[in-house]
Amino acid sequence: PACGTASGFASDTAYIELVENGDKNALIVAGWEASDTRRAGVVLANYADTTIKTALAGKSAVTVKGTSLELTGITVA
């Protein structure tokens, strides 16, 4: 099992990470629960938003937290 506690993730949290894999890159998007993973997807879908773009700038990994799927209720760090 790789869900919930067994995932090693924090509760109510998702992660977005860009990982090098030889000469290729992989974008990993995963969360504690499905809703957390969807929240990370909302962040990626709204990359053009100034707040999101600033939060992601220069980082290869970020943590996504929130209580809704609305952009205003999501924190990226």
N, C-alpha and C positions, 0 to 999 in steps of 0.2 A: 504493500500500500504506500502511496505517495501523496495522500491527501491529509488535510488537517494537520495535526501534531506531527505525523510522520514525514510531512513535507519539509520540515525545518524552517518554514516561513512563520512570520509573526501573524497572529490572528488579525483579520480585517485589513490585510496588506497584500499588495501585488508588487511585482518587480519587473522592470524592463531592463534588459541587459544586452549589449552588443558584444559578442564574443568572437575572437579570431579563431578560425579553424583551418590551419594551413594557409593556403592562398585565398581562402573564402571567409566570409563572415556569416554569423548566424545571429538573428534577433530573437531573443528569448523573452516571452511574455507569459508570466504565470502568477497565480494568486492563491491565497489561502483557500478561498471558495470560488465557485464559478462567477459570482457577482464581483469579486475582487479582480478577477482576470478580465471581465468585461469592462470594469472601470479603467484598467490599464489600456484596453483597446480604445476607449473613449479619448484618452490622452493622445494616443497615436493618431486617431482619426482627426483630431483637432490640432495637429502639429502647427498649423499656420497661425494659431492664436498666439498673440505676443507673450502672454504669461507662460504658456506651455513652452514656447520656443526658448524663452529665457531660462526656464527651469532645466531644460535638456541640454542647453548649449555647453559644449566641451566635455560632456560626461559620457562614459560608456555604460553606466548603470545608475538607475534611480529607483526610489521607493515611491509607490503610489498608495495613498490612503484617502478614505472618504466614506461618506454615508449614503451617497446616491450616485446615480449615473449622469447627473447634471454636472457640467464642467465647473460651475460655481461651488460645488460641494466636494471638489477633488483637490488634494494637496500632492504636489510632486516635489520630492527632495532628493 
